[in-house]
Amino acid sequence: MPAFCRVAISLVVFAVLTGNAWAQGVLKILRETGARGVRINIVILAEGYTAAQQGAFDFDSTHTINTLLADPLYSSYGQFFNAYSIFVASNQSGADHPETNTYVDTYFNSTFGSFGIDRLLTIPPNDIESNYNDGEGRVFNLLANLLPEYDVAILLVNDSKYGGSGGPVAIASTNQLSTEIAIHELGHTVVHLGDEYSDPYPGYPDTEEPNATTQTNPALVKWKAWFVSGTPYPTPPTLDFASIVGLFQGAHYHSTGWFRPQLDCKMKTLDTPFCKVCLEAAALTFYDLSPPIDSVIPIAPALGLFTPEIQSFILTLKQPATPLSVKWAVDGNTWPLETGPIFALNTILLGPGPHTVDVLARDVSGRIRTDPGKLSQETRSWHVDVNGPTPLSQPVNVSTRGNVLGGENVLIGGFIVGGTTSKKLIIRAIGPSLQQFGITNALSDPVLQIFGSAGNILATNDNWRDTQESEIIASGFQPHDEREPAIVITLPAGAYTAIVRGNNVTGIALVELYDLDKTASSDLTNISTRGVVQGGEHVLIGGFILGNQSGGSRIVVRAIGPSLSRFGVAAALQDPVLDLYNGSGTRIAADNDWKDSEEVAIEASGLSPSDSREAAIVSVLPPGAYTAIVRSHDDTSGVALVEVYDLH
């Protein structure tokens, strides 16, 4: 099984009423290479396995999937497929064998000998039992409840006799040769290929399939792109032409008048490779069910950018054995050096006004020569409006909520004043007031200290009315509770730290900074807060408000955990997750590991985290209020740091 596939785990148990008993349907993951909505989902259902044989079914279903996806029809496109199993117990093992008068009680009522063909293995409705609800109806009922996203259903029958069939549900026995039947039958079910047999089948519809035709004019044959010059038509059925695509007479249950592409193929003879035309038809079907591009960033098809600004466009592709070709274009002009899944666009290279960014992902494996529907390629486009130099907004308020414990587990807010002049700020530590917002374990008596970059204490406050009461009231930002501290301070450009401790108490607190002099030629360029991340509401929350101007501001938000160990933090959070919300509570960005999405843009900012498990988001944000939340990916606890940088 490929390394990118997850091991089987039990997902869902669904009870189905059948007669006088409930049958338990158990869904398991055999492999998942991507979200179900963008993959071809194969599911194998158990037939003729008793409750005691569930382990045998788990083994058989895994073996069947591995064998199926190893066939060249599927192997080149393995990443396109998810696979699942559904176990439902039968009262007895095996299938019915009418030829020996052997009948067993199984869930889907499978039987050999259907329609007079000994190896034809079917379930109702068939010539023996016409009740749909005793066979196929039960299959589709289970699928509707356990895996409604399924694309292909295979019924695996616990019987050693060689046999199977196709149709809406492909059926195969556990005979070691029956997997070949399943692969052949899935050629019908999935790819809609036709049989290439010459034996007559009276009444079979004379409808052309991708690998069968009545056309004798080579210029009009659907697979003419595979023809080799000098090939005779009809093509003689001799070994001299065994590797050639031509017009071989005998297909679709007709010995004459119908033609197949190659001398032999799995749709004609089991244990034979599929022909080139069938392989092409399969690839086109796979792309039709699961297009090349899984997802893109940005999600929105239209966006406004500024000058200067770097915007990353990111593709998530499902890759066949031969990697997809990727081409990026701006305003219709291809950028020949941009052939990867990430394209970093610098707006300095564009003029103000509207522009378009297009990307084309295309199969270049050589397996597809005729694709009138362009199924093997996909284009995504963005409309980009470059507004030119715009007065940028800047942080006018930053706040962080975290858990204040004892010892070194205090709430630490770091910030940087940038520019050429001093900045007047009010810094607050909120605790008791949080109770009115549903925080039951708020810090009842916070203490606030401000430190300079050299570690020197610049100011301390316990209760805000004790020292600067009139100045704090004049600012309009006085705390609601007298036990909460606040400090009004004017600071020159530099780095500073605000620390919130408990006055012999613990609990959740909020540290806040407000800009009281928005006209000064200085601004808050960074806010970072360190705190303890635990379960439930004990996350680390960083809030900030952008204002002052009408333009957006380019912001980097980071969640740092593992790197803190190098600075002596003993209990650093090992795998932080970062979510960014706007003022209306809508999540606008998320990240777990920073290299997974916007790696190029984050590295270009110069603020890439030093550990790949740490999270980062880079975005241009319009004026407004935003909240960054740091939580644990694996529900562990630890000390983390949330940081907001204003890149202008």
N, C-alpha and C positions, 0 to 999 in steps of 0.2 A: 504494500500500500504506500503511495507517495507520502513524503514527509509532511506535505502541507495539509494532509487530511487528518481530521480528528478521529480518535478511536471511538468505537461504538459506545453509546451511553443510552440508557432508557429515558425516553422523553414523556410519553403519554400513555395512559391506560384508558381504553374506551370500552364500555360495556354495550353489547348488542343483544337484543332479545331474539332468541331463535327457538321456536317451539316452546318447550317447558324450561329452558335453561338460558342463562346468560353466558355468552362467549366473551372472553376478555381479549381485546385487541391491544397489543403492546407494540408501540412504535419505537424503533431504535435508529440512531444515526450510524451508518456504515462509513460514510465519508462526506465531508462538506468542504467544498472549495470556495464557497461564496454564499451570499444571501440567496434564499430560495427564489426570490422574484427575478433574479438575473442569472439563474442556472437552469439546466435541464435536470429535472428531478426524477430519478428512477426509483421505484419502490418494488421490493420483492415481498410477496405475501406467502404465508405458510399454508399448505394444503396437505392433509393426511399425516400431520405430526400430532401426536398426543401431548398432553401437558407435560409428561415426563421426558419428552423429546425436544423441548425448547432449546436446550444446548446444542443438539444436533442440527436444528434449523439455523441457529446462529452461525455455526461453522459452515453449513451448506450455502447459506445466503451470501456470506462473505466471500467464499470461494467462487460462487457464480458471478458476483460483481467483478472480482479481480480478473477472472477469465474473460468475461465480456469486454471489459475496458482494456484488456491487453490485445484484443483483436485490432488489426490496422485500421478497421473502419472507425474505431473510437479512440485508439491510443494517442493519435496526434492531437486530439482535442480533449484530453483527459480533464483539463481544468474547467471545462464547460459543464461537468457533471457533478451533481450531488447524488448520493445513494442512501437508501433507507430500507428497513425491513419492518414488516408488520407480522407479528406472531399471533395467530388465533388457533386455539387448540381444537383438534378433532377428537371424537370419541374412539376412533380406531385409526390404525396406520394404513397408508397406501392409497390405492384408487380401485375402482371397480374394474373387473376383467370379465366381461360378459362371455367371452369365448370359453372360459373355464367355469362359468357359473359362480364366480367369486364376487361378492358384494360386501363393501365395508361402509361404515357410518362415518363420513367425513363432512367437514364444515361446508365446503363448496360443491360437494357431490360430483367430483371428477370421475371420468370414465374413459377407458381405452375403447377402441373398436367403434368409434363414432362414424356414422355414415358408411359403414362397411369397410373401413380402413383400419387395420389392426393397430397400427402405431399412432393413429390420430387420437390425441388426448384432449378432451374438451370438458367444459362445464355447461350447465343449463344456461340459456335454452339451446338444445341440440335435438337430434332425432330420437333421443332416448327420454329426455325430460324437457318439456316445453316451458316450464315455469321459470321465468327470468329471476324471480326473487329467491330461487333456490341455488343460484349460481352467480352470474354476473351482477345481479342486484346486490348481493352481499358484498362483493368486491367494492363496488362503487359507494356503497353505504359506509364501509370502513374508511375508504379514501376521503370521502366528503368530511368525515368527522376527525380523522387523524392527520391527513396530509392533503388538504384541498389544493395545494400548489403542485401536485404531482403532474408529470408529463407522460411517463411511461410506467405501465404496471405489468409485472411479471408474476405469474402464479407458479411457485416451485412445489411440485408434487412429490411427496416422499415415497417414491416407488422406483425400484431398480430397473423396471422395463424401459426400453428405449422408446421415447415418444414425446409428442408436443403438438402445438398448433399456434396459429397467429390470430389476428383479429383485435378488437378493442383491448383485450387482455391477452398478452402472450403467455403461453403455457409450456412448461418443460418439466420432465421428470428428473430425478436425481441420478439417472444413468450417466456414467462419465462421458458418453457420447452425446447426450441430450443437450449439452451447452451449445453444440454446433447447431442443433435445431433452433435453440433460442436465438442465437445470433442471426440465423437465416430469417426466422419469423419476425424479429425486430426490424429487419430490412423492410418488411411489409409495414409493420405497425408504426415505426418511427419515420422512415425515409420514404415510404410509399412506393417501394420498388415492386416490380412484377416478377412472377416466376418465369424462368427461362426454359421451362420444360417443353418438350415437343409432344408429350402424351396428351391425348384429347381430354377435355373437361367440358362435356356438353352443357350448354347454358351459361357458361362463364362469360361475363360482360366483355365485349371487345372494346375496352377502353385503354388507350395508350398510357404507359408508365414511363418514368425517366429512362429505363433500360430496355424498352420494347417499343417497336414501331412497325408500321406497315409501309412507311415511306421508302421508295427505292431510288429516288433522285438524290445522289450524294450531296448536291448543293442545298437540299432542303432538310437533310437529316439533322435532328436536334443535337447530335453529338459530333457534328462535322468538324468542330475545332480540334478534335483528336485524330482526325484522319492524317495518314501519311501518304505523300505523293507516290503514285504508282501502285497503290492498293486496288485490286479488282473488286467490283461490286456487282452482284453479291460476292462475298469473300469466301474462298474455298475453305472448308473445315479441316485444314491440315495443319500439322505441326509447324510448317513453314510460316504460318501466320498466327501462331499461338500468342505472341506478345503484341500483336497489332490490333488497334481499334479499327473495326470495319463494319460490314453488314453481314452477319452470319445468320443464315436462315434457320428458323426453328426457335420459337419463343412463345410465351403467352398461351401455352397449351395448343399450339398449332405447329405442325411440321413444315408447312409451307405458308408463304404470304406474311409471316411475321418474322422480324429480325431482332437479333441481340447484338451488343457492341463487340464482345470478344468471344473467342473460341470457348472459353470456360470461365466460370465465375461461381461464387458461393450461392448465387440465386439459381444456379443450375445444378451444381454438384457440391455436396457438403465436403468439408475438409479441403476446400479450394479457396484461394484468396478472392476477395471481391475484385471485380474489374475496375478499370480507371474511371469509367462513367458512373458506376455505382459509388465509388469513393467520392467523386465530385458531387453527386447528388446528396450524399450524406453530409459533406461539409456545408453545403448550402442550407440544408435542413437545420443543422446545428446553429448556424448563424441566424437563421430565421427565428428559431426558438430562443436564442440567447445571443444578442448582438455583441460586437467586439468590445464596446465600451461599457464598463460597469457603472462608473460614476465620474463626475467632474467637479472641480472646484475652480471658480465660484459656481454655486448652484444657480444663482440668478442669471438669466441670459442678458441682462443689461446692467451696466454699472457706470458710475461716475468716478473719474480719477483726476488727480491734480498733477501739476508740474512743480518740482520733480517728484516722481513716485515710481516704485517698482511693484508691479502686480504679478503674482504667480498664478499661472493657469496649470491645473494638474489633472491628469487622466489616471483613472484606475482601469487597467485593461485585463481581460482574461487572455492569457497567452497560449496559443497552440505551440506545437513542437518547433515550428519555424516562427520566430517572433514576428508580430505584426509590424508593418511599416507605418511610421508616424510622420506626418508632415504638418508644419505650422505655417499659417499665412496671415499677414496683416494687410488689410485693405486689398485683398486679392493677390498679393505678392508673396510667393513662397519664400521662407527664410531657410535656405538649404542646409545651414549648419544646425538647425533646430530639429532634431529627429528623435528626441526622447519624450517621456511622458510628462515632463515638467518644462514649462516655458515661462521664463521671467521677462516680462515686458517692461522696459524703461520708458516712461512717458516723455523723457527728454528727446527721444528719437522721433516723437510724433508731434504734429502741430496741434493747436487747440481745435476743438470741434469733434464731430462724430467720426468714429473709426469702427472697423470690424476685425475681430480675431477669429480665425477658423482653424480647426484641426481635423485632419483626415487620418483615420486608422484603417488599414487595409491588409487583407491576407495576401501575402506574396509567396506562399509555399509552392506554387506551381500545381497544386492539386485541383485548382479551379481555373477553367479556361472560358467557360460561358456563364455569365452572371447578369442576365438582362435586368433583374430586379435589384442589382447592386447590394445583395444581402451580405456579401463578404467584406463590406466596407461600411464605415459609419462616420458621419461628420457632425461635429458640434460647433456652434457659433456663439459669439458674444458681441453685443453692441456696446461699444465703449465711448463715453463722452469725456473728452479731456477738456477740463474747464480752464486750463492755463493757471498761472500763478494766482493763488487765492489766499486771503488772510486766513491763517489757520487758527482753529480753536485750540485752547489749552486747558489743562486741568485747573479748575477753580475750587474743587473739593475732592478730598480723598478720604476714605474711611475703611477700616478693617475690623471685622468681628472675629474673635477667637476665644479659646478656652484659657483662662488664667488659673494655673495650678501653683504648687509650691516650688521652691528651688529655682532652677534655671528655666522652668516652664512658665515664663511670663509672656505677656503679649508685647511684641517688639515691632514698632512701626518705624521704618527707615524712610527718609525722603531727601531729595536733592533740590536745592534752590539754584536755578540756572540764571544766566544773564549777567548784567553789569551793575545792577543796583540791588539794594536790599529789598526784602519782601516782608510785609507785615502779615502775620498769620495769627489765627486763634487755633489752639490745639486742645481737644477735649478728650476725656476718658469717661465713657458712659457705662453705667452698670445697673443701678436700681431701676432706672427708667425703662429698661428693656422688658421688665415684667409686664407692662401694659401691651406689649406686642407678642405675648404668649411665651416668652422665654422664662421658664419656671426656675431655672438655676442661675439667674443673673448674678454677677459679682456685686455684692451688697455694699462694699466700701472700697472703691478703687483709689489708687494713688498714682499720680502722673509725674514723670521726670523727663526733662529734655537734656540730651547730651550733644556736645559738639563732636567733630570728627576725631579729635584727640582723646575722646573719652571723658572730657571734663563736663561736670554738671552745669548747665546754663540756667535751669529753673526747675522748681519742684512745687507741686500743689497737691493737697489732699481734698479740701472742700472749696469749691470755687468762690464762695463769698468771703473767704478768709483774707484775701490779698487784693485782687484787682476787680472787686465787685462792680464798681461804676463803669470801668472800661469794658468789662465783659458784657454788661447790660447794653452799653452803647453799641456794641458790635452786632447785637441782635441774635447772638448765638449762645446765650446763657443756657446752661443745662436745666432740666426740669426738676432735678433733685439736688438738694444742698450738699449731699454726700459725694456728688460727682465733681471731679476737679476740672479746671480749665486754665489755660495760660495764654495771654496775649503777648506776642513777642515779635520783634523785628529782627530778621536774620540776614546777614550778607550771603552772597553766593557760596555754596558749599554743601557738605553732606551732614545730615543730622539724624538723631535717633530719638524716638519717643518710646518710653517703656511704661507699661501699665502693670502694676502689681496689686495684689490684694492686701488690705490692712488686716492680716491674720485671717483672711477668708479666701475661698476659691469660687470660681464661677465664670460665666461667659461675660465678656466685656467688649466694648467698641472703642477704638481710638480713631479720632477724626481730625482732619486738618482743613481749615477754610482760608481761602485767599481773601484778605481784607483790603488789598490794594491792587485791583485788577489793571490799573493804568500804568503801573511800574514796568520798566523794561527788564523784568525778571519774571520767571515763572517756575512752577513745580514740574521738574522734568522726570522725576522718578518717585514712586512710593513703593515700599516693600514692607511686608509684615510677616513676622515669624510667630507661629503658634502651634498648638497640639491639634492634630486631626484624629478624631475617634469616630465611632459609629453614630448613626442617627443625626441629630441636629448639631453634633460637635464637629462641624466642618470648619474650614478656614475661609472667611468671606472678605473679599476686598472690593470696596465700592469706590467709584470715582465719577465726577461730573466734568464734562467738557463744556466750555463756554467761552465768552469774550468775543469771539468772531463767528462769522457765518460759515466759514469753511470747515472741512473735516480735519482731523488730526490723525497722523499715522501712529498707531499705538502697538507696542509689544507687551503682551501679558505672559508671565512665566509662572510655573509651579515647580519649585525646587524641593527635592527631597534627598535622594541618595548622596548628592554632592556635599550636604551639610556634615556628613561624617568626617570629612577631611578637616573640618573646622572645630572638631571636638564635640559635636553634638552626638551623644551616644545613642539616642533612639530616633534617628531620622526616618521619615516615612519613605519606604522603599519604592513605591510605585504610585506617584500622585496622578490624579486625573483632573483636568481643568475644563470648566464650563464658563462661557461668557454670556450674560443676559443683558438685554436692553432694559429701558425704564418701564416697559409694559410687561416685563416678565417673560419675554420670548427668548429662548436660547438661540443666539445668533452664531455661535462657534463653539467647538469642542475639540479637545485633543487629549490623547493618552501619552503617546511617545512622540516627541517633536519631529523626529526624522520621517514619520509616516506620511505627512501631508505637505507642509509648506517648508521643507528643508532648505530649499534654495533661498527663499525670501528671508527666512530666519537667519541663515548664515550671512546674507547680505546686510542685515541690520547690525551685525557684530555682536549680537546678544544671544547666540546659540548656547543652550545649556551644555554643561560639560558631561552629563550622563544621558545616554539615549532613552532612559526610562522616564526622564523628566518631560514635562509638557510645556508647550509654548504656542501662542497664537499671535499672528501679526495681521493687522487690519486697519483700514482707514475708517474712522468712525465720525459721524456727524455730531454736532453739539447735542448733549443729552446726558442722561444718567445711565451708568452701567454697573454691573455687578459681576465679579469673578469669584467663582466658588471652587475650592480645592477639596477633593475628597480622596479616599483610598480606592484604588482599583480592585484590590483583593480583600477589602473589609478589615485590613489590619490598621493599627494606630501608630502614630509617630509624629515627630516634629517636622513641619513643612514651612516653606516660605512662598508667599504669593507676591509677585512684583508687577508693577505697571510702569512702563517706560514711554515717554512722549518723544517721538522721533521728529516731530514737526513735518 
